[in-house]
Amino acid sequence: MIKAVLYIHVLSATAWVGGSLLLFALGILLRDRDAQKSVYAHLGPIYGYFETFWLTLLWITGLTMFFHFGIDEAMAHAPGSHLASLMHTKLMMVGVITVLTAIHMYIAFKTHTAERTPLEHLVSRGSSMLIFLLNLVIVWYAIGIRDLL
């Protein structure tokens, strides 16, 4: 059973991180602003639902493994351990990504057919970049955690 949960977690992470890599690449490679707007206008809403699904699965499977492997107990009884430290940092970053995703999606859906204000544009781009970078760091922490289990 736990192998299936791990499989779904890894698959979800692949979809989540892969999607952010795709959008990052599109943002860099599509130099034409009109082409960027057109691609994001069509891809954005689909991507939002797609990524929400995978992020939800990541939370469900991650929490399932968190309790199955007793990481909650390790964090409570050995808070200074390497595992507890890695897990604490990873959970903080996942929490930040979840909040940034909610903010980004709110702005994206609110302005889907309208022009963004400069502040909305800044927050949307900034949250996307932070999500992208944190994804890469979280994968690194996940590898470290898996090595300890």
Secondary structure by P-SEA (a helix, b strand, c coil): caaaaaaaaaaaaaaaaaaaaaaaaaacccccaaaaaaaaaaaaaaaaaaaaaaaaaaaaaaaaaaaaaaaaaaaacccccaaaaaaaaaaaaaaaaaaaaaaaaaaaaaaccccccaaaaaaaaaaaaaaaaaaaaaaaaaaaaaaac
